[in-house]
Amino acid sequence: MIENLDLSMVDWARAQFALTALYHWIFVPLTLGLTWLLAFYHSLYYRTGNEEWKRLTKFWMKLFAINFAIGVATGIILEFEFGTNWSNYSWMVGDIFGAPLAIEGLFAFFLEATFFAVMFFGWNRVSKKFHLVSTWMVAIGSNLSAVWILVANAWMQHPVGQEFNPESARFEMQSFSEVVFSPVAISKFTHTTSSSMLLASFFVISVSSWFLLRGRHKLMARRSILVAAVFALFSSVFVAFTGDEAAYEVAQNQPMKLAACEGLYVGENGTELVAVGMLNPGKEVGDDQDPFLFKLAVPGMLSLLANHSADSFVPGMQDLLDGNPQENVVGVTERMKKGKVALGALADFKEARKQDDKPAADAALVIFDQNMEHMGYGHLTDPKDAIPPLALTFYSFHLMVMLGGLFPLVAVVFLFLAWKDMLSRFRLVLFGGVIMYFLSMIAHWLGWIVAEVGRQPWAIQDLLPVTVARTNLTAGTVQTTFFMFLALFTILLIAEIRIMLKQISIGPEEG
C-alpha cells in the first residue's frame, strides 16, 4: 500500500525522474536511429526510381512519425521536472545546464520539426530532390538534438568549463567550448547515437521478421532486413569501440562508478575484469568476506581498459573511501573534511559580506578557494554515501555488455541469410529476430541505469549531491505527481503500442 511506503522526498523525486526518463528512452533511440535508415531507404528510391523502395520508405516513415510524436510529449515533461523537483539544481547550475538545452530547443528541434512536415507530407507535393533533402535534414536535426542533450548530461558526469561564484552561490560558465567538446560529451554522443542506430536496425529486423513469419510483404521485408542488417553490423562494432572509450572516461573521471560496475572493493595493479559473476550480498567495505559468490575473470583486462596499461593500478571502493597515498588517491573521508571547511568558509564569507567586513570576507574566500573542489563532499554525512547502489550498477553493466556481444553475431546471421534469400527457411531465426528489438531496448535501459544510477549520490559529480539539488517539497506532493505521471505515461505507451501494431498489421501500401 502507498501509505506503508517509507521513502523520503529525494527518493520519490529520483524515482519520478527515473520513471519519466525510462519512458522517454523508449522513444528516443528509435527516433535517432530510424531517421538514418529512412534517409538511406529514401536515397535508394531517389536513385533507382523503384516504387518498391518508395513503399518501403513510406511504411517505416509512418512508424517513425508515431514514435516521434509521443517521444516529444515525454521529453517536455522531463525538462519541466528540473524546475519542479530539482529547483536548487536549476538555480545553481542553470547558467551552464540551460545553455545546451536552449540551443537544442531553438535550433536543433525546430530544424527537425520543420523538415519533418515536408518529409512526411511532401510526397508528390515538392520535388523529389527537396523531399530527399528534407528526410536527411530530419536525420541531422534529430541527432543534433541529441548532441545538446548529451552535452548537458556529460557535464553532470564530468563538470568542466565552469567556476563557482560565492556571491550568488551559483556555478557560472567560463568556457562554452570546454563544455561542448569535453571528452565525456564526445564519447557519450558517439556511443548513444551508434547504439540508437543499432536499436533502430533491430526494430526493422523485428517487424520484417514478423512479416516473413506471416508470409506477407516478402520482398519489402527482405530488402528492409538486408539494409538494416548492414547498419546493425557496423553500428554494433562501433558501439563496442565507443563503449571502450566511454569506460576509459569513467575510469578517469568517475572511479567510484567504475569500481561499482566491477564490484571492485580493493584496488590492485593488473586488475582483472569480471566477465561473469555473482556478488556476495553480505559483503561490506572493509570486511574480510569474498566479494563474489562466484566469478569468471580476465586477468589484467580492467587495468588495460581503465588506463590503457595492463599492469596499472585501478582503485577499489575501499581505496576511494579511505584514500591510498601510495597511488595518489584522496579518500572520501578526507574530502568530506575539506568539504566541510569549504562550506564553513562560504558561510563566513557571506556573513562577513553582510557585515561589510572586507578583510574577514577576503580571508574566508581564500580558505574557500583552497577547498572548493571538495565542497560537494561537505554535504555527505557518511563516507559510504559516496558508493552508488552496488548490485543494480554491477548487474546492469554486465548484462548490457553480454547483450552487446550478442548483437553483431545476430547481425551477421541476418545479413547472410537475407543476402542469400534464405530467411524464410529458418523460422527459428525469424522468431529470434522478432525479439531482437526488445533485447536492444533492454540494453539501452541498462546503459542508462549504469550512467545515472552509477553517478549517485551526485546530481553534479563531486560538486552537488542530490540531497542538496532537490526542491523543498513534501514527499506526499511528489508521490502524487509520481503516480499521475505513471498513469499518463502508461496510457501513452499503450496508445503507441496499439497504433504501432495497427500500422504494422496493415503493412505498407500495396503497389
N, C-alpha and C positions, 0 to 999 in steps of 0.2 A: 504494500500500500504506500501511497505517496507520503502520508503523514509519518510513516515509520522511517523514511529515509533521513539520514543524518549527514548531509553534505553542506559545506559552507557555501557562501555566495561565490567565492572564487571557483570552487569545484563546479558549481552549476553554470557559471559563466563560461568556463573552459568546455564543459560538456555541450553547451549550446553552440559555441563556435565550432567545435568538432563536428557536431551534427550538421550544421549548415555547410561546413567545408566538405564533408564526406558526400553529402547530397550533390553539392555543386560540382564535385570532382567526377561524378557520374557523367556529366555532360561535357566538361571542358576538354579532356584529352581527345574525345571523339571529334569535337569541333576542330581542334588544332590539326589532327592528323588527317581527317577525312577531306579537308579542303585541298590538300596536295594531291590526293587521289582523284578528286573531282577535276582539278586543273589538268591532270595528266590524261584522264579519260576524255575530257573536252578537247584537249590538244590532238588526241588521236582522231576524234571526229572531224576536227577542222582540217587536218592533214589528209585524211582519206576520203572524207565525204560519205563514209559508210553510215547508213541510217541505224545500223545495229549499235554502233558506238554512241549515237545520239540518244537512243532509247535507254541504253545503259547509263549514260551520264544523267539523264533526267530522273531516272529512278533513284539513284544514290543522292541526287540533289534534293529530292523530296524528303528523304530520311534525314539528311543534314539539316534541312530547314526546321523540322520538328525538334530536333535536338538543340539547335541553336536558340530557338525561341524560349524554351524552358530553362536553358542554361543562363540566359541573360537575367531572368527573374530571380534565380537563386543567387547570382553574383551580386546583384544590387543589395539584397538583404545582407549578404556577407559584409559588404563595405559599411553599411549602416551600423552594424554591431560594434564596430570600433568606437563609435560615438556613444552608443547606449550602455554597453557593458564595460568598456575599457577607456573611459574618458581621461583618466590620468595618463594613460599611454598616449592618447591622441594629443593631449596638451604638451607632454614632454618631448615627443618626437615628431609632432605634426609637421614641423618645418622641413624635415627630411623625408619622412614616410609619405607625406601628402604629395610631394612633387612628382614622383613617378606615377602615382595613381591619377593625378590630374592630367598628365601627358597621355596616359592610357585612355582616359575618357574623352579628352578634347581632340586627340589626333587619331590614335590607332582605332578606337572603337567606331568613330564617325567614318573613317575610311572604310572599315569593314562593312558597316551598316549601309553606307551609300551604295557601294558596288554590289552588296547582297541583293538589293532590289533589282538591279539591272541583270544580275546573273540569273535570278530565279524567274523573273517575268519577261526577260528580254528576248526569249526565243521568237524569231520571226518579226521582232519589233525594232531591233537595232542590227547593224551589220554583224556578220559572223566574226570579223576580226575584233571589233569592240566588245562583243559578247564574250569572246575568249579572254580578252584582256581583263574584263570585269571578274571573271572567275579566278584568274591569277591574283587579282588585287584583293579579293576576299581572302585568299590563302595568305597573302602577305600581311594584310591587315589583322587577321586573326592571330598570327604569330607575333606581330608587333605588339598586340595587346598583351600577349604572354610575356614579352620582354620586360615590360614595365612592371607588371605584377611580380615577376620573379626577381627583378632588381630590388623591389621593396622587401620581398621576403628574404632575399640574400643578405640585405643589410641587417635584418633582425638576427640572422645567424652569425654574421661577422660585421659588426658596425665599423665603418671606416668613413673618412672624409667629413667628420663632424667634430664639434667642440661643445663642451658643456658650459653654459652661461650661468654662473652662480647668482647673478642678479635676478634672472627670470626663472631659474630652475628648469631650463629647457635645453635640449640638445639642438644645436644650430648647425646647418650645413656650411662647410668650409670649402669643399671641393665636389662639385657635381660629377666631374669625370671619375673621381675615385669611387664614388658610389655606383656609377653605371658600369664601370669597367673593372670592378672588383673581381678577382679570380673566382670567388664563390658565386657571383652573379653569372659569370660566363659558364661555369660548369653546371649551374642549375638550369640555365636556359637550354644548353645543348642536350643535357640528359632528359629534361622534361619534354622537349619537342620531339626528340628522337623516339622516346618511349611512347609518346602520343601517336606518332606515325605507326609504330608497331601495333598499338591497340586498334587503331582505325583499320589497319590491314587485316587484323584478325576479325574485326566486325564484318568486313566484306566477305572474308572467307567463311564465317559462321553462317551468314544469311545465304550465301551462294551454295554452301554445302546442304542447307535445308532444301533449297530448290532442287538440287540434284537428287536428294533422297526422295523427293516427291515426284521426280521425273518431269519437272517444269522448267521452262526457260533455260534449257541446257546450254545453248550457245552463249547466252548472256552470262550465265553463272560461270562457265569455263573461262571466258575472257576476263571476267572480273577477278577470278581466282588467280589467273596467270599473272596479271599485273600486280595484284595485292601480295602474292607470294614473293615476288621480286622485292617489293617495298619492304615486306616483313623481314626478309633475309638480310638486306642491307641495314635496315634500321636496328635489328636485333644485335648485329655485330657492333654497330655504332653505339648502341646503348651500353654494351659491355665496356667499350673504351671510355665513354663519358662517365660511366659509373665508377670506373677506376680513378678517374680524375676527381670526381666528387668525394670519394673515400679519402683521397690524399688531402683534399682541402679540409675535410672533417678532422683528420688526424692533426693537421697543423693548427686549426683554429677552435676545435671543439673536442679536445681529447677525452673529456668525460663521456661524451656521446659515443665515441669510438669504443671506449672501454665497456660501455653498456651493451653495444652491439655485439661484442665478442665475449661478454661475460668474463672480462679480464680483471681480476682482483689485484694481483701483484705484478708489476711490470718486470720485464727482463729483456736482455739482449737476445736477438734472434727469436723473437716471439712467434709462436705458432699460430696458425689461422684455424679456427674451429670450423670444419666443413659441416658437420652434423653433431648435435649434442643435446643433452637434456640437463637443464640447470638443477642444482641441488636447492630446493626451496627453503631449506633450513640454514643455508649459508649466510653469514653476516661478515661485513668488512672487519678484518682484524682477528677473526677466529681461525682455528686450525682445520676446519672442515674442508673437504674437497669441493671445489666449485661446481663440479659436474657429477651427475649420476653415471653418465657415460658420454664419450665423445670420440669423434674421428677428426684428427687434426693434421695439418700440413706444416712441418717444421719450417720456421723462418719466414713463412709467407706473409704474416701480418706485418712484420718489420719491413719487408720488401714493399708491400702496398702502402704502408703508412709513411715511410721515409725514403723509399726507393733505395734501400740498403738492407740486405738480408740479415746482417748482424747488428742492426741499430736497436736502440732502446725504445720501447713503447710503454708509457706509464699506465699502470692499472688504477683502479678506483682508490686503493689504499694509498698509493703514491700521491694521487691528486688530492686526497683529503688531508694527509699528514705532511706532505711535502717530501721531496727527495733531493737534498742539497747536492749530492754527487752528480745528479743528472739535471741540475738547474730547474727542478720542478718546485714551484712555490705552492704550498698546500692551501686548501680552502680554509683551514683553521687560521693560518697566518693572514690570509686575505680578509677574513672576517674581522680580525683585529684592526687591520689597516682601514677597512671599510667603515668601521665604527668611528675611527679617528676622523675620516673624511666627512662623515655625516655630522659629527660634533663640530668640526671646524666650519662646516657650511652653516650650521645653526648660529655659531658665534659670529660669523661674518654678517649674517642677516641682522642679528641683534645689534652689532656694532654700527651697521649702516643706519639702523633705525634710530640709534642714539647719536648719530653723526660723529662717531669716534673713528676717524680715518686711520690712525696708527693701529688700533685694535683690529679694524677691518682688514688692513693690509697684512698684518701678522697672521690672522686667521686664514686669509686667502693663500698665503704661502704654504701653510700646513695642508690646506685642502688640495692645492695643486700637486703636492708631493704624494698624496694618497688617492687622488681622484679615480685612477684606473681600477681601484678596488671598491669603489663606492657601492656598487650593487650588492656586494657580499655583506656589507654592513647591515642589510635588511634581513639576512638569514638568521635564524635562531639556533639551528643545529647544523654542523658541517654536513651531515648525511642528507640534508635537504637538497644538496647540490647534485645528488645522484638521481638520474631520471628513473621512471618505472622500469625496472631491470628486465623482468620476464617479457613484458609487452614489447620492449625495444629489441631484445635479443631474438625472440621467435619471429617477429615481423621481419627483421633484417634477413634472417637465414631462409625463411620461406620465400621472400622476394627474390633472393639470389638463386634458389633452386628453380623457381619458375622461369627466371631469366635464362638459365641454362637449357631449359626445355624448348623455348621459343624458336631458336634458329634451327633446331632439328625438325620441328614441325614445318617450318617454312620450306626447308629443303624437300621434304616429302611431298608437300602440296605443289611445289614448283615442278618437280619431276613428273608427278602424275598428271598435272594439268598440261604440261608440255607434250606428254605422250598421249594425251586424251584418254587416260585410263582411270580417271577418278570414279566413274560410275561403277567400275568393277569392284571397288574396295569400299563397301558400305561402312565397315567399321572405322575406316579413316574419315569418312564423311561424318559419322556420329561424333568422332573426336573433334572434327572441325567445327561442329555446331557449338561446342562448349568453349572453344578457344577464346572467344571474346570475353566470356565471363572470367576465365582464368587470367587473362591480361588485365581486366579491370581489378581483380583482387590484387595482382602485383602492383598496380598503381596505388591502390589504397594503402597497401603495406609500405610502399615507399613514402607516402605522405605521413604515415604514422611514425616511421623512423625519423623523418626530418623534423616533425613538430613535437612529438612526444619525447624524442631523444634530446631535444633542446631544453626541456623542463629542468629546473623551475624558472627559466628565463623567458620573459617576453622579448627583451633585447639581451643577447648573450653577454653575460658578465656585468651588465650595466643596470638592468631593470628587471627585477623578478615580477612574476605575475601577481603576487600579493600586493604589490605597490601600484601596478598598472591598472588595477580594476577601478570601476565606478563604485561610489558609496551607495549601493543598493542593498535591500534585504534579500536574503536567499529566496523568500517566498515570491518576490517580484520576478526574479529570474526564472524560478521554477515555472511560473505561469506562462511566461513567454516561451520557455523551452518546449512545453507540451503544445502550445499553439503552433509553433514552427514545426514540430514533429508531425502534427496533423496536416498542416498545409503542405509540407514537403512530400508527405506520403501520398496525398491527393494528387499533387503534381506528377510524382513518379508513376502512379497508377495510370494517370491520364496519358503520360508519354508512352508507357508500355502498350496501352490499348491502341493508341493512334499508330505507333510503330508497327505493331503486329497486324493491324488492319491494312496498312500500306504494303507490308511485306506479303500478306496473303493475297492482295490484289496483284502485286507484282508490277513489272514495267508495262508500259503501254504496248499493245500489240501492234506490230508493223504490218 
